[in-house]
Each structure stands twice: as C-alpha cells, then as structure tokens.
Amino acid sequence: MATQYTEGYQPNIFILFRSTNHVSIIMVTSRGPYSYEKKFNRISKQENVGGVSIGLKKIIERDGGTWICWGDGNADHLYQDENNNLYKIKRILLSPREKKGFYDDYSNSTLWPLFHYFREKIEHDSAAYGQYKQVNKKFAEVIKNTATSDDIIWVHDYQLSLVPYYLKELGVKNKLIFTWHIPWVSSEFYTMLPERVEIVKSISLCNSITFHTPKYRTNFIHSYDRIIGYDRALERKTFTFPLGIDYQSFSHEQKDLKKRPFENKKIIFSIDRLDYTKGLVERVHAIETFIKKYPEFSEKFVYLMIVTPSRIGVKEYDKLKERLEMSIGRINGLYGNLNWVPIVYMYRKINSDILKTYYSWGDIALITPMKDGLNLVSMEYVAVSKKGILILSEFAGVSEYLKGSIKTNPNSDDDVSDKIAMAMRMPDSEILRRLKSMKEFLKKHDDRWWANKILATLVKN
C-alpha cells in the first residue's frame, strides 16, 4: 500500500527540494488565479473565486513558478503571457466552440454530475468529448513548450484529466503530479462513463496522484482495477492529503470590523456557489422545518445566506436560482413579521475581507452540500471564528477531518433542523472545546503542509 496521510509536519521539504535541485513548479489548472475583464473601455483585474484557486495562489506566490490556465476573461487575450513579479502566467485562449464543448458540455454537464452522483443530470455528447480532448491537448502543448527538463508539472482536477496522456504522447519526461479535487465515485458508478478507460489510464501515467480523502483514493484504485486490471505500482503512487488553507491569514485578528447586525439574535451563516451539489434549496427547506419544529427559537435567529453567481445564463442554473429565491420568499412571507425576517439572502460576489467579517459574525455555520470533494469554506469559518459552531454535511470530504463539527445528513430536513437546535442550545464550554480541536487540526495541516507532503512523494517515486 502507498504511504498515506500522516500527522508528521515537515515544513522545509519544499524549500529544500527546490534549492537542492533548482526546480520550479508549473501549476496547471482550468481557470487561473485572476482574469481581466473589459467593460465600458476600462479593463479591470478580477480575482477568480473558489477555494482551490485561492489555495494554489498562496502556494505559487510564496514559491514562484509558472501558472498555465485558460484565459477566460474577455480581455485576457491582452495578457496572454504575464509576469506579475511573483510568478508567471501563460493563458490558453479558447474559441467559443472549444469553450462550450470542453467546459460547458463535457466538464460541467458530463463529468461534474457523474462525480457527484447526480445520475439524472449526466449528459453525454461525443462531439463535446472531442472538444475536451482538443483542449487538453492544447494545454499539453503549451506545457511542453514552457517546461525545462527539471520542472515539476502539477496538473489539477477533472477538466484536465487527459493532459498526462498528451504530455507522454509529446515525449515530456518531467515528473508529473495529478491532484483530483472533487469526489471520485465508486467503481460501479464510474463505469457508466463512456470514456472511462481513457481518463483513468491518463491519470495513472503520473508519478504521484493525490486525493483529499482515503475513500476517493480507494474508489480510484478500484475503478482502475475494474476497468484495466490490478496494478500494484498504482497503489504505491496514490496518496491522500487534504488541501489546507492559509490558517495564519484567516486566524489573524481583524481590525475595523463592521458592527455586528441582528443584535440579540443568533446568526446562522452560509456562503456557497450557485450549484445543485450544494443543497441550497434543501437547506432552506430545513430552515422552514426548524421554524415549525422548534417554535421556541422563533425570532431568536437570522439565517444569513450568501450565494455567489455561477454559470450565469445556463438554463439549469437560472432555474435553480429561481427555485431558491421563490422558496426563500415563501418562507419569509409565511413566518416573518415587521420585526423579523428568518432568511436574509444575498446573491453576489463577496471579497475576502468582507467574507472574513461575515465568518466572524456567524454563531453557527450551516454547510450542508449534498456531495463535496472537501469544502474549504468550513475550514475558513473555523479559522476565523472565536466562538462558532460548525454544522457540516457528512457528505463533505472535510467531515472526515473536522471532528469537532456537528455532522448532519442534508437529505433529511428533520436531521438538519435537529442539529440546528442542538447548536442553539450548546453551552459555551462545549462550543470552545470543539472549536479548539478543529483549529489545532487546521493550523497543523495548512496549505504549506499540503504542498510539502505532495511534493515529497516525488522523492519516493
């Protein structure tokens, strides 16, 4: 069996690895750390939201290298090759047809629902897969033309699963890491994918393959065994390391905080991207169940629900937004009054400083995705909070690590509402005990720890 996730913290592995061998990292992701948008003849730089992007950005800012990504901003063609004095960025430009096939139709309409167990939402189009292959090959060609012989190539996530195959086809001999950030489903479920052989074989070509939980790693190995056959070498180069956050940045004492709203009320807080995997409508229904089941808490809480825009203009996501907002409006109309609105809803992008303020306000964080590869929001909340309670879906990957959270089944309105009541009644001593244990874990297993552990696997492979 491969060496797995351990408690040992080795803070200098990455630094020693680079200084000894004079290597640098080529970070490869679908979307980059930021993009450029042109509006009314003005160009603005916009940070790309998403926990993984933020985590990788912290790593490459500290250690340098080159970030290869898709230039999806409408002005990114003006900044195709960029040096921001911390690291270089090479942006790959896609035609509208390539973008639709690669991103909209295959990555997000085939792979995303499949790897989150949403069978009824899986669509398949062989032409879209053709575009997916073409874009993955484009990435591989840019990597080949960028990498020196000593560079480590680190490819991320489901959008780029065929990049390792094309790199090998192009004769690239660099050390390859592949990190899979979303869940890997059971082998039985994975076999539904028509391209099951090509994808699992491509990923298996890497020197190191990492997942966020032991279950995802096991499912990947079982999928390979079922489709290709048993390979002991594959077990030796697959690992489990949960992505950490920049704990010091989030836990740092904030100054000039805005005055906390909703005095004398508990604030239940959440922030999610608009996506059906996040369980947004289900969570709102659970809030309604909580109101009906526990009338003693009426007017004693406010649910502050923030949803960030995602895939604007995609019909299914527009319908999800409409359903969500209709449910919120119905509940507020039924149960609210002149002095109390149960759900305060915001649909907008939130910058990191404001988000930290919201985290600090939250007495209870209600993070209940139907399925999630890890969930960095819950980690960030714990790092910022001074006396908060985390209610966490048992189907979020991070639930395996944040033992102090209150676990819940997001499929059950009753269970979620019961866990909210449990949190509302929890004594301060128990809240602080749980929070302390989670903070200790996050401090020890931060983003630097994660990068060090993954890069250290290359010494053995």
N, C-alpha and C positions, 0 to 999 in steps of 0.2 A: 504493500500500500504506500501511497505517497505521503511524504511528511505533511502534516496538516497544521491548521491554525493552532498556535500555541500562545502562551501568555508571555513568553520572553520578549522583552523590548530591546531592540538593537539599534540605537539612534544614529550610529555613524556608518552603517553599511553602505548607504547610497553615496555618501561623501567619499568614502574610501574607494568604492567601486569606480567612481568617476576619476578621481585624482590618480589612481594607480594605472588605469587602462586608457585614459584620455578618450573616453566615450561620451557621447551625449544621447539624449532621448529624442526620438522622432515620435511625437504623440499624434495619433491618427483617430479622428472622430468624425461622425457625420456632420455635426454642427460645431462651430468654433466657439471661442470664449466671448466674442462680441462681433457685431456686424455694423455696416454703415448703411444708413437709410437717407434717401434724398426726398425732401418734401418742401415745396414752395421755394425751390432753388437753394435750399440750405441742406447741408449734409450733417447728420448727427451720428455719433457713435453710441450704439445701444448694446448694453450687456445682455447676453443671452441667458434667460432664466433656466434653472434646472440644477439640482444639487450636484449631479455628476460633473457637469461643466464647471461649476464653481470649485469643486474639489480638485479637478485636474489643473485648473488655472492656478490655484495656490501652489501646486507642486512645481509646475513649469516656471512660474515666476521666481521661485526660490532657486531653482537648479538650472534654468536655461534649457535650450534645445530648439527644436522646430515643431510647430503645430501645423499639421496638414488637415484641412477640413473643406467642407462645401461652403462656397461663398453665396449664402442665400439672401443677403441683403441687397436691395435694389441699387445700391451704389458700391457694392463690394468689388465690382469689376475695376474700379479705380484704385483699389488697394489689394490687387491680387497677390503681390509679394510685398510683405511688410516686415519691418524690423522696429519693434517698439522699445528697444534698448534692454528689455528683459529676456525676450525670446523672439524668434522669427515665426511668421505665419505665412503659409502658402495656401491660397484659396483655389479650389477647383470650381470652375463655372459650369453650370448645367443648363441645357436647353429646357424650355417648358415641357417638352415631351419626356426628356430624361427625368426631370424633377417629378413629374406625375407618375411615371412608371416605377422609378426607384423608390421614391419617398411615400407618395400618397397611396399608390395601389399595392405595391408589394410589401414594403417595410411596415406600413401602418394599417393596411387592410388584410394582409395575409399573416405576416409574422407576429405583429403585436397582439391581435386577438388569440392566435394559436398559443403563444407562450404565456397567456394569462387565463387559459382555459375557457375563453368565450367562444365556444364552438359555433354558436348561431351567427356570430359576426364575421367569421372567416370567409373571405372572398378569394378567388384564385383566377388569375389571368396569365396565361403563358407569355403573352406579349409583355406584360408588366415584369415578369421574371427576366425576360430578355433585356429590358432596360436596367433592371437591378444588376445583372451580370456586367453589362456595359459600363455602368458607373463604378462598380467595384474594380473593374479592370483599369479604368481611368485613375482611380486612387493608387493602384499598384504601380502604374507607370510613373506617376509623379513621385511616389516614394522611392522608386528605383533611381530616378534622376536626381534625387535630393540626398540620399544616404551616402555617407562614406562607409568604408569597409568595417569600421569599428562601432558604428552607431547601433543602438538598440532600437528596434521598431516595436512600438506598443500600440496595438490596434484595439479599438473599443466597440463592442456591442453589436446588436443584431443587424443593423443596417449595413455592416461591412464584413459579414461572415465569410464572403468569398475572397477577400483581399489576400489572405495567406496562400490560397491556391494560385492566384495570379502572380504573386511575388515569386513563388517557387517556379512557376512556368517561365518567368522572365529571368530566372537564374540568380535571384537575390539569395545570398548566403548568410545574411545578418541574423543575429539572434532575434527571434520573434516571440512577443508576448501577446496573448489574446485575453482580454477581460470581458466577460459576459455580465452585463449589469442587471438584466431582467431575470425573472424566474426561468429555469429550464424545466419543462414539464416532464411527466412520466413518459417512459419509452412507448407505452401503448398510445398515448395521445400524440406524441411526436411523429409516429409513423403515418399519421394522416397526411403529412406534408408531402406533396409530390416530389419536391426537391430534397428530400430527407438525406439521401446519400451524399449529394454534392456538398451540402452545408456541413454536416458532421465530419466528413473527410477533410474538408478545407481547414476547419478549426483544429483538427487533430495534427496538422502539419507543424504547429507552433512548438517552440521549445518549452513554453510554460503557458498553461491555460488556467485561469482563475475565475472563481465564482464567489458569491457573497455568503452562501450558506452550504453546509455539508449536503443537504438534500438536493440542491441544484447540481452539485458536483456528481453525486451518486446517479441522479437522473441522466446526466450527460453520458456517463460511462455506460450505464445500462442501455441508453439509446444506441451508442456505438456498438456495443456487444450484440444487440438485437439485429442491427442492420448490416454491420460489416463483419463482426466476429470479435472474439475476445482478444485483447491486446494488453499484455502486462505493462509494456512501456508507457501506454497511455495513462495508466494509474499512477505511474511514478512522476508524471509531469502535469498532473492536475491538482489544484490546490484550492483551499478555502480561506479567504481573507476578507472580512467585511470592510468595505470602504468606511474610513473615518472622516470626521470633519476637522476643521482648524479650531480645536477646542479653545485655545487661548484667545482667539479672536472673538468667539461667541461668548465666552465666560467673562471677558474683560468688563469691568464696571463701566456702565454707560453714564454719560453726563448729559445734563439738559434734557431729561426725559419730559415728554409732554405729560400734563396732568392726567391721571387715570380717570376714565369716564365711568359711568354707571356706578356711582357711589352706593355702598351698602348692598351691592349685588355681586354674586359670583360670576366671573366671566369665563364662559366656555369658549374655547378658541380653536379654529382650524384654518389652514391655508392649503389649497390643492390646485393643481392644474385641472382645467375642464377636461375630464376624461371619464368614460364609463367604468374604468377599472377602479376609480377612487371611491365608488359607493356614495356619491353625493346625494342623490335623491333618496336612497335608502337611509342615509344618516338623518336627513330632515324628517323622514317618517318616524325614525326612532326618537327624535326630539318631541314629536307630537305624542308618541306613546308615553314618554316620560311625563309630559304635562298632564295627560289623562290619568296615568297610573299613580303619580305622586303629587296630588294637588297641594300638599303641604309646602312644596317648593315653588308654587306659583308666585310670580313677581320677585323671586329671590335670585334669579339668574338671568343672564342675557347670553345668547349664543351668537358670537361674532364670527361669521362665516365669510372667509375671503376665498374667491375663486379667480384664478388668473387665466386670461384668454389662451385658447389653444385651438389650432386648426380652424381659424375663422373662415367661414364660407363653405366648410364641409357640411353637407346637409345633416348627417347624423349628429354632429356636434352641435349644430344650431338647434336641432330638435331636443337634444339633451338639456341645453341651456333653457329652452322654453319650458320643458317639464319641471326643471329645478325651480325656476322663478315662479311658475304657477303654484307649485307646492308650498313654497315659502309664503307667497301672498295669501293663499288659502289659510294656512296655519296662523299667520299674524292677524288675519281678519277674524278668525274664529275665536282665538284665545287672547289677543292683545286688547289693550284699552288705552285710555288717554295717558296713562302713567307708565305703561309697559308695552314694549314690543318684544316678543320672545326671540325673534331671529333678526339680527342686524346683518344684512347681506351686502357685500361689495364685490363687484366684478371688474377687476383692473389689475395692472401690473403693480407690484409693490417693491420699492427699492430696499436694499439690505438694511439700512439704518432704521427705517420705519418698521420693517419686519421685526427687528430685534426689540423695538419698543412694544410691539403687539405681543411678542413672546413673553415679555416681562409682565404684561398686564394679565395674561391668561392664568386663572386659578386652576383650570382644567384644560388640557389639550385633548381634543377628540379626533384621533387619527384612525380612521376605520376603512382603509381600502379593501376592496373585495379580494385583490391579489396585488402584491407589490414586491419587486425584487429586493428592496432593502427598506427605503423610506428615510431620507436624511432630515426631513422636517422634524420628525420626532426627536432626533439627536440634537438638532439645533435648539429646539424648545427646552430640552433638559439642560443643555449647557448654559442657556441664558437664565432660566427660571431660578428664583430664590426660594420659592415655596409652592411649586406647582405639582399637579398630579397628571400623569400621562395615562390616558385610556387608549389602548393600542390594539388594532386588529391582530388576531392570532395568525392571519394570513399575510402579514407584512414580514419580510425577511428579517428585519431588525428585532422582531419579537423574540427571536432565539437568544438575543444578547442583552436586551434591556430587561433584566429580571425584575426590576422594581416597578415596572409598569403594571397597570390593571389590564389583563387580556380580555378581549371580547370577541364574539362571533358577529361580524357585520351583517350576516344573513338573518339575524334574529333581532327584531325591534325590541322585544322584551328583554333580551340579554343586554343589549346596549343601554336601554333605559335603566335597567337594574344596576349596571356598572356606573352610570352617571350618579344615581342615588347613593351608591357606595362611596363614590368620590366626594359627594357633597357632605357626607356625614363623617368622613375620615378625620381623626384627630391630628393635630399639627405634628405630634411626635412621630406618628406613622408616616405622614407625608414626607417629613425631613429624612427619615431613615431610608425610605425608598429612593428619594431623590439623590441622597448621598451615594448610594451604591451605584446608581446609573452614572452619576458624574465621574466617579472613580474609574469606571469602565471606559468612558469616552475620553477621559484625559490620558489614559494609558494606551488606548488604541485609536490614535488620531490619524489624520491623513498622512502624516510623515511616516508613522509606523506602518501604515498600509503599503505605501510606496516602497519602503525599505524591505519589507517582507517579500513582496513580489519580485523586486529586482534581485534579492538574494537567492531566489530559486534558480536563477540563471547560472550561478556559480556551481550548482549541483547538476545542471543539465547541459 
